[in-house]
Amino acid sequence: MFDPYEGGPGAVRGGCERCMSLVEICETHQKMLALMRTFAPPPEKKKKVSPLSSLQIGLFEEE
């Protein structure tokens, strides 16, 4: 199966118009995502704190 992300235009056999269009769409999509990330970088994801971690009892901790 043809994958435009891995193969790129070099993987298109026989100059198939549909495959070349697919490669062009993927390249344009990657460029658009890069421009969007430079304009407004995605927010950093917050790490989830497990509520059970505060319930853990330490054997050698002094209270």
MOPAC internal coordinates of N, CA, C and O (Angstrom, degrees):
PM7 1SCF
backbone

  N    0.0000 0     0.00 0     0.00 0    0    0    0
  C    1.4480 1     0.00 0     0.00 0    1    0    0
  C    1.5338 1   109.05 1     0.00 0    2    1    0
  O    1.2310 1   120.83 1   -39.76 1    3    2    1
  N    1.2892 1   116.01 1   140.24 1    3    2    1
  C    1.4605 1   122.38 1  -177.56 1    5    3    2
  C    1.5236 1   110.22 1   -79.65 1    6    5    3
  O    1.2310 1   120.59 1   -53.36 1    7    6    5
  N    1.3271 1   116.47 1   126.64 1    7    6    5
  C    1.4566 1   121.66 1   176.49 1    9    7    6
  C    1.5283 1   107.76 1  -120.27 1   10    9    7
  O    1.2310 1   120.03 1   -69.74 1   11   10    9
  N    1.3324 1   117.56 1   110.26 1   11   10    9
  C    1.4664 1   119.70 1  -175.99 1   13   11   10
  C    1.5232 1   113.46 1   -66.22 1   14   13   11
  O    1.2310 1   119.61 1   155.11 1   15   14   13
  N    1.3369 1   118.34 1   -24.89 1   15   14   13
  C    1.4628 1   120.10 1   179.45 1   17   15   14
  C    1.5217 1   111.06 1   -71.22 1   18   17   15
  O    1.2310 1   120.37 1   140.98 1   19   18   17
  N    1.3244 1   116.90 1   -39.02 1   19   18   17
  C    1.4592 1   120.07 1  -178.11 1   21   19   18
  C    1.5323 1   112.53 1   -85.93 1   22   21   19
  O    1.2310 1   120.63 1   136.25 1   23   22   21
  N    1.3335 1   116.41 1   -43.75 1   23   22   21
  C    1.4585 1   120.41 1  -173.85 1   25   23   22
  C    1.5030 1   114.90 1   -84.48 1   26   25   23
  O    1.2310 1   120.98 1   139.69 1   27   26   25
  N    1.3260 1   115.74 1   -40.31 1   27   26   25
  C    1.4519 1   119.72 1  -176.64 1   29   27   26
  C    1.5128 1   111.10 1    70.11 1   30   29   27
  O    1.2310 1   120.14 1    12.90 1   31   30   29
  N    1.3297 1   117.33 1  -167.10 1   31   30   29
  C    1.4665 1   120.04 1  -176.68 1   33   31   30
  C    1.5301 1   112.91 1   -66.95 1   34   33   31
  O    1.2310 1   119.68 1   158.88 1   35   34   33
  N    1.3207 1   118.22 1   -21.12 1   35   34   33
  C    1.4653 1   120.78 1   179.70 1   37   35   34
  C    1.5164 1   113.11 1   -71.45 1   38   37   35
  O    1.2310 1   119.86 1   162.25 1   39   38   37
  N    1.3245 1   117.87 1   -17.75 1   39   38   37
  C    1.4631 1   121.11 1  -178.36 1   41   39   38
  C    1.5232 1   112.75 1   -90.50 1   42   41   39
  O    1.2310 1   119.94 1   176.01 1   43   42   41
  N    1.3335 1   117.71 1    -3.99 1   43   42   41
  C    1.4641 1   121.00 1   179.89 1   45   43   42
  C    1.5244 1   108.30 1   -78.64 1   46   45   43
  O    1.2310 1   121.36 1   -56.66 1   47   46   45
  N    1.3168 1   115.00 1   123.34 1   47   46   45
  C    1.4639 1   119.71 1  -178.13 1   49   47   46
  C    1.5259 1   109.79 1   -97.84 1   50   49   47
  O    1.2310 1   120.57 1   -47.96 1   51   50   49
  N    1.2929 1   116.51 1   132.04 1   51   50   49
  C    1.4520 1   122.22 1   174.02 1   53   51   50
  C    1.5145 1   114.79 1    73.34 1   54   53   51
  O    1.2310 1   119.65 1  -167.63 1   55   54   53
  N    1.3230 1   118.27 1    12.37 1   55   54   53
  C    1.4614 1   120.49 1   177.69 1   57   55   54
  C    1.5189 1   113.74 1    66.45 1   58   57   55
  O    1.2310 1   120.31 1  -142.60 1   59   58   57
  N    1.3309 1   117.01 1    37.40 1   59   58   57
  C    1.4619 1   121.97 1   179.95 1   61   59   58
  C    1.5333 1   109.80 1   -59.55 1   62   61   59
  O    1.2310 1   120.69 1   -54.92 1   63   62   61
  N    1.3359 1   116.28 1   125.08 1   63   62   61
  C    1.4637 1   120.60 1  -176.65 1   65   63   62
  C    1.5240 1   111.75 1   -64.62 1   66   65   63
  O    1.2310 1   120.54 1   140.23 1   67   66   65
  N    1.3133 1   116.58 1   -39.77 1   67   66   65
  C    1.4679 1   119.56 1   179.98 1   69   67   66
  C    1.5242 1   111.33 1   -64.66 1   70   69   67
  O    1.2310 1   121.19 1   137.41 1   71   70   69
  N    1.3132 1   115.34 1   -42.59 1   71   70   69
  C    1.4688 1   118.94 1  -179.77 1   73   71   70
  C    1.5279 1   111.12 1   -66.88 1   74   73   71
  O    1.2310 1   120.30 1   139.74 1   75   74   73
  N    1.3237 1   117.04 1   -40.26 1   75   74   73
  C    1.4635 1   120.37 1   178.24 1   77   75   74
  C    1.5274 1   110.71 1   -64.75 1   78   77   75
  O    1.2310 1   120.60 1   143.12 1   79   78   77
  N    1.3379 1   116.46 1   -36.88 1   79   78   77
  C    1.4635 1   120.07 1   176.49 1   81   79   78
  C    1.5189 1   110.51 1   -65.70 1   82   81   79
  O    1.2310 1   120.52 1   140.59 1   83   82   81
  N    1.3164 1   116.60 1   -39.41 1   83   82   81
  C    1.4563 1   120.92 1   178.54 1   85   83   82
  C    1.5264 1   111.28 1   -64.13 1   86   85   83
  O    1.2310 1   120.30 1   139.51 1   87   86   85
  N    1.3297 1   117.04 1   -40.49 1   87   86   85
  C    1.4609 1   121.51 1   177.08 1   89   87   86
  C    1.5274 1   109.65 1   -63.10 1   90   89   87
  O    1.2310 1   120.43 1   136.77 1   91   90   89
  N    1.3212 1   116.78 1   -43.23 1   91   90   89
  C    1.4693 1   120.99 1   179.89 1   93   91   90
  C    1.5334 1   111.08 1   -63.68 1   94   93   91
  O    1.2310 1   120.34 1   138.50 1   95   94   93
  N    1.3237 1   116.96 1   -41.50 1   95   94   93
  C    1.4661 1   120.83 1   177.93 1   97   95   94
  C    1.5237 1   110.51 1   -62.38 1   98   97   95
  O    1.2310 1   120.21 1   136.18 1   99   98   97
  N    1.3193 1   117.21 1   -43.82 1   99   98   97
  C    1.4695 1   120.46 1  -179.53 1  101   99   98
  C    1.5217 1   111.61 1   -65.46 1  102  101   99
  O    1.2310 1   120.10 1   139.09 1  103  102  101
  N    1.3341 1   117.41 1   -40.91 1  103  102  101
  C    1.4659 1   120.24 1   178.46 1  105  103  102
  C    1.5269 1   110.86 1   -64.81 1  106  105  103
  O    1.2310 1   120.41 1   137.71 1  107  106  105
  N    1.3239 1   116.82 1   -42.29 1  107  106  105
  C    1.4583 1   121.03 1   178.81 1  109  107  106
  C    1.5209 1   110.72 1   -64.62 1  110  109  107
  O    1.2310 1   120.61 1   140.80 1  111  110  109
  N    1.3142 1   116.43 1   -39.20 1  111  110  109
  C    1.4707 1   121.06 1   178.81 1  113  111  110
  C    1.5317 1   110.46 1   -63.71 1  114  113  111
  O    1.2310 1   120.14 1   135.93 1  115  114  113
  N    1.3216 1   117.35 1   -44.07 1  115  114  113
  C    1.4663 1   120.52 1   178.96 1  117  115  114
  C    1.5246 1   111.13 1   -63.61 1  118  117  115
  O    1.2310 1   119.85 1   139.76 1  119  118  117
  N    1.3213 1   117.89 1   -40.24 1  119  118  117
  C    1.4671 1   121.01 1   178.03 1  121  119  118
  C    1.5276 1   110.71 1   -65.24 1  122  121  119
  O    1.2310 1   120.67 1   139.40 1  123  122  121
  N    1.3412 1   116.32 1   -40.60 1  123  122  121
  C    1.4593 1   120.34 1   179.44 1  125  123  122
  C    1.5315 1   111.02 1   -64.10 1  126  125  123
  O    1.2310 1   120.18 1   137.74 1  127  126  125
  N    1.3243 1   117.26 1   -42.26 1  127  126  125
  C    1.4581 1   120.25 1   178.34 1  129  127  126
  C    1.5264 1   111.54 1   -63.59 1  130  129  127
  O    1.2310 1   120.53 1   140.47 1  131  130  129
  N    1.3342 1   116.59 1   -39.53 1  131  130  129
  C    1.4622 1   119.94 1   178.11 1  133  131  130
  C    1.5304 1   110.98 1   -63.86 1  134  133  131
  O    1.2310 1   120.42 1   138.42 1  135  134  133
  N    1.3309 1   116.80 1   -41.58 1  135  134  133
  C    1.4642 1   119.84 1   177.99 1  137  135  134
  C    1.5222 1   111.48 1   -65.83 1  138  137  135
  O    1.2310 1   120.29 1   140.18 1  139  138  137
  N    1.3251 1   117.05 1   -39.82 1  139  138  137
  C    1.4662 1   120.29 1   178.57 1  141  139  138
  C    1.5204 1   111.11 1   -63.67 1  142  141  139
  O    1.2310 1   120.35 1   141.28 1  143  142  141
  N    1.3207 1   116.94 1   -38.72 1  143  142  141
  C    1.4716 1   120.36 1  -179.40 1  145  143  142
  C    1.5170 1   112.00 1   -70.82 1  146  145  143
  O    1.2310 1   119.65 1   148.88 1  147  146  145
  N    1.3315 1   118.27 1   -31.12 1  147  146  145
  C    1.4635 1   119.38 1   177.39 1  149  147  146
  C    1.5215 1   110.58 1   -75.96 1  150  149  147
  O    1.2310 1   120.43 1   147.31 1  151  150  149
  N    1.3210 1   116.77 1   -32.69 1  151  150  149
  C    1.4616 1   120.30 1   179.84 1  153  151  150
  C    1.5312 1   110.96 1   -73.20 1  154  153  151
  O    1.2310 1   119.89 1   131.97 1  155  154  153
  N    1.3058 1   117.82 1   -48.03 1  155  154  153
  C    1.4622 1   122.86 1  -179.69 1  157  155  154
  C    1.5251 1   108.64 1  -141.53 1  158  157  155
  O    1.2310 1   120.19 1   -86.56 1  159  158  157
  N    1.3375 1   117.25 1    93.44 1  159  158  157
  C    1.4587 1   119.43 1  -179.25 1  161  159  158
  C    1.5291 1   110.72 1   -59.65 1  162  161  159
  O    1.2310 1   120.50 1   -33.33 1  163  162  161
  N    1.3249 1   116.66 1   146.67 1  163  162  161
  C    1.4651 1   119.08 1   179.57 1  165  163  162
  C    1.5263 1   110.48 1   -65.31 1  166  165  163
  O    1.2310 1   119.74 1   -34.62 1  167  166  165
  N    1.3228 1   118.10 1   145.38 1  167  166  165
  C    1.4641 1   120.10 1   179.18 1  169  167  166
  C    1.5164 1   110.84 1   -67.03 1  170  169  167
  O    1.2310 1   121.53 1   -30.71 1  171  170  169
  N    1.3222 1   114.68 1   149.29 1  171  170  169
  C    1.4589 1   118.95 1   179.32 1  173  171  170
  C    1.5157 1   109.29 1   -71.02 1  174  173  171
  O    1.2310 1   121.28 1   -41.11 1  175  174  173
  N    1.3093 1   115.15 1   138.89 1  175  174  173
  C    1.4505 1   120.04 1  -179.34 1  177  175  174
  C    1.5268 1   109.34 1   -78.34 1  178  177  175
  O    1.2310 1   121.44 1   -43.76 1  179  178  177
  N    1.3293 1   114.85 1   136.24 1  179  178  177
  C    1.4447 1   119.85 1   178.11 1  181  179  178
  C    1.5226 1   109.03 1   -81.80 1  182  181  179
  O    1.2310 1   121.21 1   -39.55 1  183  182  181
  N    1.3129 1   115.28 1   140.45 1  183  182  181
  C    1.4542 1   119.31 1   177.06 1  185  183  182
  C    1.5232 1   109.17 1   -80.06 1  186  185  183
  O    1.2310 1   121.73 1   -44.43 1  187  186  185
  N    1.3061 1   114.29 1   135.57 1  187  186  185
  C    1.4552 1   119.14 1   179.30 1  189  187  186
  C    1.5220 1   109.60 1   -77.92 1  190  189  187
  O    1.2310 1   121.08 1   -47.43 1  191  190  189
  N    1.3209 1   115.55 1   132.57 1  191  190  189
  C    1.4491 1   120.83 1   177.15 1  193  191  190
  C    1.5173 1   106.56 1   -98.67 1  194  193  191
  O    1.2310 1   121.54 1   -55.89 1  195  194  193
  N    1.2892 1   114.65 1   124.11 1  195  194  193
  C    1.4524 1   119.66 1  -178.79 1  197  195  194
  C    1.5281 1   109.68 1   -71.86 1  198  197  195
  O    1.2310 1   119.73 1   -49.40 1  199  198  197
  N    1.3383 1   118.11 1   130.60 1  199  198  197
  C    1.4695 1   119.68 1   178.66 1  201  199  198
  C    1.5276 1   111.62 1   -67.00 1  202  201  199
  O    1.2310 1   120.13 1   160.14 1  203  202  201
  N    1.3219 1   117.36 1   -19.86 1  203  202  201
  C    1.4534 1   120.55 1  -179.58 1  205  203  202
  C    1.5241 1   112.17 1   -77.48 1  206  205  203
  O    1.2310 1   120.13 1   159.63 1  207  206  205
  N    1.3532 1   117.35 1   -20.37 1  207  206  205
  C    1.4606 1   119.35 1  -177.85 1  209  207  206
  C    1.5230 1   111.58 1   -66.82 1  210  209  207
  O    1.2310 1   119.81 1   150.75 1  211  210  209
  N    1.3279 1   117.97 1   -29.25 1  211  210  209
  C    1.4630 1   120.05 1   179.13 1  213  211  210
  C    1.5311 1   111.06 1   -81.18 1  214  213  211
  O    1.2310 1   120.20 1   166.69 1  215  214  213
  N    1.3089 1   117.21 1   -13.31 1  215  214  213
  C    1.4606 1   120.73 1   179.23 1  217  215  214
  C    1.5224 1   112.61 1   -89.99 1  218  217  215
  O    1.2310 1   120.29 1   172.81 1  219  218  217
  N    1.3076 1   117.05 1    -7.19 1  219  218  217
  C    1.4549 1   120.81 1  -179.18 1  221  219  218
  C    1.5157 1   110.58 1   -67.73 1  222  221  219
  O    1.2310 1   120.53 1   -50.13 1  223  222  221
  N    1.3017 1   116.60 1   129.87 1  223  222  221
  C    1.4608 1   121.76 1  -179.33 1  225  223  222
  C    1.5217 1   108.16 1   -95.47 1  226  225  223
  O    1.2310 1   121.15 1   -52.31 1  227  226  225
  N    1.3252 1   115.40 1   127.69 1  227  226  225
  C    1.4418 1   119.58 1   177.79 1  229  227  226
  C    1.5325 1   110.01 1   -88.64 1  230  229  227
  O    1.2310 1   120.51 1   -43.63 1  231  230  229
  N    1.3071 1   116.63 1   136.37 1  231  230  229
  C    1.4700 1   120.33 1  -177.32 1  233  231  230
  C    1.5124 1   112.05 1   -73.29 1  234  233  231
  O    1.2310 1   120.05 1   147.81 1  235  234  233
  N    1.3303 1   117.50 1   -32.19 1  235  234  233
  C    1.4499 1   119.87 1  -174.22 1  237  235  234
  C    1.5095 1   113.06 1  -110.32 1  238  237  235
  O    1.2310 1   119.38 1  -169.28 1  239  238  237
  N    1.3269 1   118.80 1    10.72 1  239  238  237
  C    1.4491 1   122.06 1   179.78 1  241  239  238
  C    1.5180 1   109.96 1   -84.48 1  242  241  239
  O    1.2310 1   121.80 1   -37.15 1  243  242  241
  N    1.3344 1   114.16 1   142.85 1  243  242  241
  C    1.4619 1   118.58 1   176.57 1  245  243  242
  C    1.5258 1   107.87 1  -100.07 1  246  245  243
  O    1.2310 1   121.16 1   -39.84 1  247  246  245
  N    1.3056 1   115.39 1   140.16 1  247  246  245
  C    1.4519 1   118.86 1  -178.95 1  249  247  246
  C    1.5041 1   111.27 1   -99.60 1  250  249  247
  O    1.2310 1   120.10 1   180.00 1  251  250  249

